[in-house]
Amino acid sequence: MLSRRAFLQTATAVAAATARPLNVILMYADDLGWGDLGCYGSTLSTPHLDRAAREGVRFTHCLSANPVCSPSRAALLTGRYPTRVGVPVVLFPADKTGLAEGEQTLAQLLKAKGYKTQCVGKWHLGHLAPHLPTYKGFDHYFGIPYSNDMTPRWLMDGEKVVEEQATLETLTPRYTARAVQFIEDSKANPFFLYFPHTYPHIPLAASPAFRGKSTQGIYGDVVSELDWSVGQIMETLRKHGLDKNTLFLFSSDNGPWFQGSPGKLRGRKGMTWEGGVRVPLIAWWPGRIPKGRVCHSLVSTMDLVPTVCALTGAARPARATDGVDITGLLTGAKTELERDAILYFDNINLQCVRQGKWKLHISRYNNVTYSPAPAGGRKNIRLKNPELYDVAADPDESFDVAAENPEVVKRLTARVEELMKGFPENIQRQYESQKAGPLSPNAAGAVSR
């Protein structure tokens, strides 16, 4: 038992820590599946992330705003649907676009509050000067501006290309070293570290310290090294006494691609089945987030911007966010959150809507229903009959219960119509075209109860 003096010293230290501005670290994996972490049921070795989950809160129903790279990142950093912010599709080296003018990133909002900011890793929101991290609120950038399967595979330090073809085996340790250095250099100031890892996006590569060590192939090696990186960050925070004053968030941009696991969910990257859009989310903040909680409330990666703004006192974005403040879920003050319906876009096409346990599929790409795509190529086609799934009771979306729940279908359809009125004109036109377009038979494999 602590003596009175020791107790008062501890209480004073905690009070001093909580009085300081909150540091924020947002680590984002690339193509890591919902079922790829030990704490989500995987056999892959992820001890550091598992520890973070035990010491914090793990979310089971976190949705990315999109099933592919660039759009999901645009939504993460703005709190707004990618179809609003000018990045509805994956960007390639030939593209000259990025976030639309006037959109504010979390880094810009925190920088205005006096935070030191840094981005380390995969950016994928444009490589030209107006769209680089250093133009979007980050004091410095180190990483690859695109996916590691794109050419050229530049490694940038600031706005300078330091390697024309980045060495894949060195990326995770080099990223981690830069992230650790930033924390150590910034420990006297409030800081925001955005750490979007390159992996486990293909092509996969691990450093010699991890290559061949996992017993689960190169994918296991890569995930182990990713988890090691998490451990290095958390060890640095503890070493400098920053752990109780830092909110650490970990998630992924979308579901798994060729390797990796969506767990018990249906679908993978590029699909709006849950396996393509539901991602892990772990939040860790010792002393403020109760230990060992599992939250089943529906949340979105778009929620992180309004939540961090609320916790840090930073100004909210000038343009309304589609995400909401989930502070109550983090602290345990709430176990469920009433929220508006969440829309699932792929490219500029609306495909699904979800509210609570109910998910309504409205349209789907023909190569998802029929793979490979039929003659004529990949097209998004409205379903002849919208499909309704109770994703709480039926997580792999196998049983279409639309016929048994016509009022739910009617309510969700009506809400979609209202929400779509608030989107840019080109997205509204696409939605009207989609409704007037050809019909598709329902997906093979869906079963009626």
C-alpha positions as CSV (number, residue, x, y, z in Angstrom):
1,M,0.0,0.0,0.0
2,L,1.3,3.5,-0.9
3,S,2.1,5.8,2.0
4,R,0.2,9.1,2.2
5,R,3.3,10.9,1.0
6,A,3.8,8.5,-2.0
7,F,0.2,8.7,-2.8
8,L,0.2,12.5,-2.9
9,Q,3.4,12.5,-5.0
10,T,1.8,10.1,-7.5
11,A,-1.4,12.2,-7.6
12,T,0.6,15.3,-8.2
13,A,2.5,13.7,-11.0
14,V,-0.7,12.5,-12.7
15,A,-2.3,15.9,-12.3
16,A,0.8,17.6,-13.8
17,A,0.8,15.1,-16.7
18,T,-2.9,15.7,-17.5
19,A,-2.4,19.4,-17.3
20,R,0.0,19.4,-20.2
21,P,-1.3,19.5,-23.8
22,L,-2.1,16.0,-25.1
23,N,0.3,14.4,-27.6
24,V,-1.2,12.4,-30.4
25,I,0.3,9.5,-32.3
26,L,-1.8,8.0,-35.2
27,M,-0.2,4.8,-36.6
28,Y,-1.9,3.5,-39.8
29,A,-1.1,0.2,-41.4
30,D,-1.6,-0.5,-45.1
31,D,-3.8,-3.4,-46.1
32,L,-3.8,-5.0,-42.7
33,G,-6.9,-7.1,-42.2
34,W,-9.4,-7.0,-39.4
35,G,-8.3,-10.5,-38.4
36,D,-4.5,-9.9,-38.6
37,L,-3.8,-9.1,-34.9
38,G,-3.6,-11.5,-32.0
39,C,-6.1,-9.4,-30.1
40,Y,-8.6,-9.8,-33.0
41,G,-8.1,-13.6,-33.1
42,S,-5.1,-14.0,-35.3
43,T,-2.3,-16.5,-34.8
44,L,0.2,-13.9,-36.1
45,S,2.5,-12.6,-33.4
46,T,1.6,-9.1,-32.4
47,P,2.5,-8.8,-28.7
48,H,2.9,-5.0,-28.5
49,L,-0.4,-4.3,-30.2
50,D,-2.0,-7.0,-28.0
51,R,-0.6,-5.2,-25.0
52,A,-1.9,-1.9,-26.2
53,A,-5.4,-3.5,-26.5
54,R,-5.1,-4.9,-23.0
55,E,-4.1,-1.6,-21.6
56,G,-6.6,0.4,-23.6
57,V,-9.7,-0.1,-25.7
58,R,-10.2,-2.3,-28.8
59,F,-13.0,-1.5,-31.2
60,T,-14.8,-4.4,-33.1
61,H,-16.9,-2.3,-35.5
62,C,-14.6,0.4,-36.9
63,L,-15.2,1.2,-40.5
64,S,-12.7,2.8,-42.9
65,A,-14.3,5.4,-45.2
66,N,-13.3,3.4,-48.3
67,P,-11.9,0.0,-49.2
68,V,-8.8,1.3,-51.0
69,C,-5.7,3.4,-50.1
70,S,-5.9,7.1,-51.1
71,P,-9.6,7.7,-50.4
72,S,-9.4,6.1,-46.9
73,R,-6.4,8.3,-46.1
74,A,-8.1,11.5,-47.3
75,A,-11.1,10.7,-45.1
76,L,-8.9,9.8,-42.1
77,L,-7.0,13.2,-42.1
78,T,-10.1,15.4,-42.8
79,G,-12.9,13.5,-41.0
80,R,-14.9,13.8,-44.2
81,Y,-16.0,11.3,-47.0
82,P,-13.4,11.1,-49.7
83,T,-16.2,11.9,-52.2
84,R,-16.3,15.3,-50.6
85,V,-12.6,16.1,-50.5
86,G,-11.5,15.4,-54.0
87,V,-9.9,12.0,-53.5
88,P,-12.5,9.4,-54.4
89,V,-10.0,7.0,-56.2
90,V,-6.5,5.7,-55.8
91,L,-3.8,8.2,-56.9
92,F,-0.9,7.1,-59.2
93,P,2.4,8.8,-60.0
94,A,1.0,10.2,-63.2
95,D,-1.8,12.0,-61.3
96,K,-1.5,15.7,-60.5
97,T,-4.2,16.0,-57.9
98,G,-4.6,15.6,-54.2
99,L,-6.9,16.9,-51.4
100,A,-9.2,19.6,-52.7
101,E,-8.4,23.2,-51.9
102,G,-9.9,24.4,-48.6
103,E,-9.9,21.0,-47.0
104,Q,-8.1,21.0,-43.6
105,T,-6.1,18.1,-42.3
106,L,-5.7,17.1,-38.6
107,A,-2.1,18.3,-38.8
108,Q,-3.2,21.8,-39.9
109,L,-5.7,22.0,-37.1
110,L,-3.1,20.9,-34.5
111,K,-0.3,23.0,-35.9
112,A,-2.6,26.1,-35.4
113,K,-2.8,25.0,-31.7
114,G,1.0,25.1,-31.4
115,Y,1.8,21.4,-32.0
116,K,4.9,20.1,-33.7
117,T,3.9,17.8,-36.5
118,Q,5.5,15.1,-38.6
119,C,4.4,12.5,-41.1
120,V,6.5,9.4,-41.5
121,G,5.7,6.7,-44.0
122,K,3.2,6.3,-46.9
123,W,1.4,9.5,-47.9
124,H,-0.5,8.6,-51.1
125,L,-2.4,12.0,-51.3
126,G,-0.4,13.5,-54.1
127,H,3.4,14.0,-54.8
128,L,3.4,17.5,-56.3
129,A,4.2,20.4,-54.1
130,P,0.7,21.7,-53.3
131,H,-0.3,18.2,-52.1
132,L,2.7,17.0,-50.2
133,P,2.5,16.7,-46.4
134,T,4.6,19.8,-45.9
135,Y,1.8,21.8,-47.6
136,K,-0.8,20.1,-45.5
137,G,0.2,21.0,-41.9
138,F,3.3,18.8,-41.4
139,D,6.6,20.4,-40.3
140,H,8.5,17.5,-42.0
141,Y,7.9,14.4,-44.0
142,F,9.9,11.2,-44.5
143,G,8.6,8.4,-46.6
144,I,7.2,7.2,-49.9
145,P,4.5,9.4,-51.5
146,Y,2.7,6.4,-53.1
147,S,2.2,2.7,-52.6
148,N,5.4,0.5,-52.7
149,D,4.2,-1.3,-55.9
150,M,4.2,1.9,-57.9
151,T,7.0,3.3,-60.0
152,P,9.0,5.4,-59.3
153,R,9.2,4.3,-55.7
154,W,10.7,7.5,-54.4
155,L,11.9,7.9,-50.8
156,M,11.5,11.6,-49.8
157,D,13.0,13.5,-47.0
158,G,11.1,16.7,-46.7
159,E,10.3,17.7,-50.3
160,K,13.5,16.2,-51.7
161,V,13.8,12.8,-53.3
162,V,16.7,11.0,-51.6
163,E,16.3,7.6,-53.3
164,E,14.8,7.0,-56.7
165,Q,13.9,3.4,-55.7
166,A,13.5,3.0,-52.0
167,T,15.0,-0.2,-50.5
168,L,12.0,-2.1,-49.3
169,E,13.8,-4.2,-46.6
170,T,14.9,-1.0,-44.8
171,L,11.6,0.9,-44.8
172,T,10.1,-0.2,-41.5
173,P,13.3,0.3,-39.4
174,R,14.1,3.6,-41.1
175,Y,10.6,4.9,-40.6
176,T,10.7,3.8,-37.0
177,A,14.0,5.5,-36.3
178,R,12.6,8.7,-37.7
179,A,9.5,8.5,-35.6
180,V,11.4,7.8,-32.4
181,Q,13.7,10.7,-33.2
182,F,10.8,13.0,-33.7
183,I,9.3,12.1,-30.3
184,E,12.6,12.6,-28.6
185,D,13.1,16.0,-30.3
186,S,9.6,17.1,-29.5
187,K,9.1,15.9,-25.9
188,A,9.2,19.4,-24.5
189,N,6.3,20.4,-26.8
190,P,2.9,19.0,-27.7
191,F,3.3,16.9,-30.8
192,F,1.3,15.1,-33.5
193,L,3.0,12.1,-35.2
194,Y,1.2,10.6,-38.2
195,F,2.9,7.3,-38.9
196,P,1.3,5.5,-42.0
197,H,3.4,2.4,-42.5
198,T,4.0,1.0,-46.0
199,Y,3.2,-2.5,-45.0
200,P,1.7,-5.1,-45.2
201,H,0.9,-3.7,-48.7
202,I,2.6,-5.9,-51.4
203,P,5.4,-6.3,-52.4
204,L,6.3,-7.5,-49.0
205,A,9.8,-7.2,-47.5
206,A,11.2,-7.4,-44.0
207,S,14.6,-6.5,-42.6
208,P,17.2,-9.3,-41.9
209,A,16.2,-9.1,-38.2
210,F,12.7,-10.4,-39.1
211,R,13.0,-12.1,-42.4
212,G,12.1,-15.8,-42.0
213,K,11.6,-15.5,-38.2
214,S,7.8,-15.7,-37.9
215,T,7.1,-19.3,-39.0
216,Q,4.2,-17.8,-41.0
217,G,6.0,-16.7,-44.2
218,I,6.9,-13.3,-45.3
219,Y,3.5,-11.9,-44.3
220,G,4.0,-13.0,-40.8
221,D,7.5,-11.5,-40.8
222,V,6.2,-8.2,-42.0
223,V,3.4,-8.0,-39.4
224,S,5.9,-9.0,-36.7
225,E,8.2,-6.1,-37.7
226,L,5.2,-3.7,-37.8
227,D,4.4,-4.8,-34.3
228,W,8.0,-4.3,-33.3
229,S,7.7,-0.7,-34.6
230,V,4.7,-0.2,-32.3
231,G,6.8,-1.5,-29.4
232,Q,9.6,1.0,-30.2
233,I,7.2,3.9,-30.1
234,M,5.6,2.9,-26.9
235,E,9.0,2.2,-25.2
236,T,10.1,5.7,-26.2
237,L,7.0,7.2,-24.7
238,R,7.5,5.3,-21.4
239,K,11.3,6.1,-21.4
240,H,10.6,9.9,-21.5
241,G,7.5,9.8,-19.2
242,L,5.2,10.7,-22.1
243,D,2.9,7.7,-22.0
244,K,0.3,9.1,-19.7
245,N,0.1,12.3,-21.7
246,T,-0.1,10.7,-25.2
247,L,-3.1,9.3,-27.1
248,F,-1.9,6.4,-29.3
249,L,-4.2,5.3,-32.0
250,F,-3.7,2.3,-34.3
251,S,-5.7,1.4,-37.4
252,S,-5.6,0.2,-41.0
253,D,-6.6,1.9,-44.3
254,N,-8.8,-1.0,-45.5
255,G,-9.1,-4.8,-45.5
256,P,-6.4,-7.3,-46.6
257,W,-5.4,-7.7,-50.2
258,F,-3.7,-10.9,-51.5
259,Q,-2.6,-12.1,-48.1
260,G,-3.8,-11.3,-44.6
261,S,-7.1,-12.1,-43.0
262,P,-10.5,-10.4,-42.7
263,G,-11.2,-12.7,-39.8
264,K,-14.8,-13.9,-39.9
265,L,-15.9,-11.2,-42.3
266,R,-16.8,-11.5,-45.9
267,G,-14.7,-9.7,-48.6
268,R,-11.3,-8.1,-48.9
269,K,-9.7,-4.9,-50.1
270,G,-11.6,-3.2,-52.9
271,M,-15.0,-4.6,-51.7
272,T,-17.7,-3.0,-49.6
273,W,-18.4,-6.3,-47.8
274,E,-17.3,-5.8,-44.2
275,G,-14.0,-7.6,-44.8
276,G,-13.0,-4.7,-47.2
277,V,-13.9,-1.8,-45.0
278,R,-13.9,-3.0,-41.3
279,V,-10.5,-2.4,-39.8
280,P,-8.8,-2.8,-36.4
281,L,-8.8,0.2,-34.1
282,I,-6.9,0.3,-30.8
283,A,-6.8,3.4,-28.6
284,W,-4.2,3.6,-25.7
285,W,-3.9,6.4,-23.2
286,P,-2.8,5.1,-19.8
287,G,-4.8,6.6,-16.9
288,R,-7.4,8.1,-19.1
289,I,-8.6,5.1,-21.2
290,P,-9.7,2.2,-18.9
291,K,-7.8,-1.0,-19.4
292,G,-9.0,-4.0,-21.3
293,R,-12.2,-2.7,-22.7
294,V,-13.8,-4.0,-25.9
295,C,-16.2,-1.6,-27.6
296,H,-18.8,-2.9,-30.0
297,S,-20.3,0.4,-30.9
298,L,-20.1,1.4,-34.6
299,V,-17.3,3.9,-35.2
300,S,-15.5,5.3,-38.3
301,T,-11.9,6.3,-38.9
302,M,-13.5,9.7,-39.9
303,D,-14.3,10.0,-36.1
304,L,-10.6,10.6,-35.2
305,V,-10.4,14.2,-36.4
306,P,-13.4,15.5,-34.4
307,T,-12.3,13.4,-31.4
308,V,-8.7,14.6,-31.3
309,C,-9.9,18.2,-31.8
310,A,-12.2,17.8,-28.8
311,L,-9.5,16.2,-26.6
312,T,-6.8,18.8,-27.5
313,G,-8.9,21.9,-27.7
314,A,-8.0,22.4,-31.4
315,A,-10.5,24.2,-33.6
316,R,-12.8,21.9,-35.5
317,P,-12.5,22.0,-39.3
318,A,-14.3,24.9,-41.0
319,R,-16.2,22.4,-43.1
320,A,-18.5,20.0,-41.3
321,T,-17.1,16.6,-40.6
322,D,-18.9,13.3,-41.3
323,G,-17.1,11.8,-38.3
324,V,-18.3,12.4,-34.8
325,D,-16.6,12.8,-31.4
326,I,-16.2,9.4,-29.8
327,T,-14.5,10.6,-26.6
328,G,-17.2,9.0,-24.5
329,L,-16.4,5.6,-26.0
330,L,-12.7,6.0,-25.4
331,T,-13.1,6.9,-21.7
332,G,-15.8,4.4,-21.0
333,A,-18.4,7.0,-20.2
334,K,-20.5,5.4,-23.0
335,T,-20.7,1.9,-24.4
336,E,-22.8,2.8,-27.4
337,L,-23.1,5.8,-29.6
338,E,-26.2,7.0,-31.4
339,R,-25.1,8.2,-34.8
340,D,-26.4,8.9,-38.3
341,A,-26.1,6.3,-41.0
342,I,-22.7,5.7,-42.5
343,L,-22.3,5.4,-46.3
344,Y,-20.0,3.0,-48.1
345,F,-18.5,4.5,-51.3
346,D,-16.2,2.7,-53.8
347,N,-14.8,5.2,-56.3
348,I,-17.7,7.7,-56.8
349,N,-20.3,5.0,-56.5
350,L,-22.5,4.6,-53.4
351,Q,-22.8,0.9,-52.6
352,C,-24.0,0.4,-49.1
353,V,-25.4,2.2,-46.0
354,R,-25.1,1.1,-42.4
355,Q,-26.9,2.2,-39.2
356,G,-26.3,0.2,-36.0
357,K,-26.5,-3.5,-36.8
358,W,-28.3,-3.1,-40.2
359,K,-26.4,-2.8,-43.5
360,L,-28.1,-2.3,-46.8
361,H,-26.4,-3.2,-50.1
362,I,-27.6,-1.0,-52.9
363,S,-25.1,-1.6,-55.7
364,R,-22.0,-3.7,-56.4
365,Y,-19.3,-4.0,-58.9
366,N,-19.9,-6.8,-61.3
367,N,-16.5,-8.3,-60.8
368,V,-17.3,-8.8,-57.1
369,T,-20.6,-10.6,-57.9
370,Y,-19.1,-12.4,-60.8
371,S,-15.3,-12.8,-60.9
372,P,-13.7,-12.2,-63.2
373,A,-15.8,-9.4,-64.6
374,P,-18.2,-10.2,-67.4
375,A,-17.6,-9.1,-71.0
376,G,-17.6,-5.3,-71.1
377,G,-15.4,-4.8,-68.0
378,R,-15.8,-3.7,-64.5
379,K,-19.0,-1.8,-63.8
380,N,-21.0,-0.7,-60.8
381,I,-24.5,-1.9,-61.1
382,R,-27.6,-1.4,-59.0
383,L,-28.9,-4.5,-57.3
384,K,-32.3,-5.6,-58.5
385,N,-33.3,-6.1,-54.9
386,P,-31.4,-4.3,-52.2
387,E,-29.9,-6.7,-49.7
388,L,-30.2,-6.3,-46.0
389,Y,-27.9,-7.9,-43.4
390,D,-27.8,-8.0,-39.7
391,V,-24.1,-7.7,-39.3
392,A,-24.2,-8.3,-35.6
393,A,-25.9,-11.7,-35.9
394,D,-24.5,-12.4,-39.4
395,P,-21.0,-10.9,-39.6
396,D,-20.1,-12.6,-42.9
397,E,-23.2,-11.2,-44.6
398,S,-24.6,-14.5,-45.8
399,F,-28.3,-14.1,-45.0
400,D,-30.3,-11.4,-46.8
401,V,-33.2,-10.5,-44.5
402,A,-34.6,-7.6,-46.6
403,A,-37.9,-9.5,-47.2
404,E,-38.4,-9.9,-43.5
405,N,-37.6,-6.3,-42.6
406,P,-39.2,-4.0,-45.2
407,E,-39.5,-1.1,-42.8
408,V,-35.7,-1.2,-42.2
409,V,-35.1,-1.2,-45.9
410,K,-37.5,1.7,-46.4
411,R,-35.9,3.7,-43.6
412,L,-32.4,3.2,-44.7
413,T,-33.2,4.0,-48.4
414,A,-34.9,7.2,-47.3
415,R,-31.9,8.2,-45.2
416,V,-29.6,7.7,-48.2
417,E,-31.8,10.0,-50.3
418,E,-31.5,12.7,-47.7
419,L,-27.8,12.3,-47.1
420,M,-26.9,12.3,-50.8
421,K,-28.4,15.8,-51.2
422,G,-25.4,17.2,-49.2
423,F,-22.7,15.8,-51.5
424,P,-21.0,17.7,-54.4
425,E,-23.0,17.9,-57.6
426,N,-20.9,15.3,-59.5
427,I,-21.5,12.8,-56.7
428,Q,-25.2,13.5,-56.8
429,R,-25.3,13.1,-60.6
430,Q,-23.5,9.8,-60.3
431,Y,-26.0,8.6,-57.8
432,E,-29.0,9.6,-59.9
433,S,-27.3,7.9,-62.9
434,Q,-26.8,4.8,-60.8
435,K,-30.4,4.7,-59.9
436,A,-31.5,5.0,-63.5
437,G,-29.0,2.5,-64.8
438,P,-29.1,-1.2,-65.4
439,L,-30.1,-3.7,-62.8
440,S,-28.0,-6.7,-61.6
441,P,-29.3,-9.9,-60.2
442,N,-28.5,-10.4,-56.5
443,A,-25.1,-11.6,-55.6
444,A,-24.4,-15.3,-55.8
445,G,-24.1,-16.9,-52.4
446,A,-26.6,-14.7,-50.5
447,V,-29.1,-17.0,-48.8
448,S,-32.6,-16.2,-47.5
449,R,-33.5,-17.4,-44.0
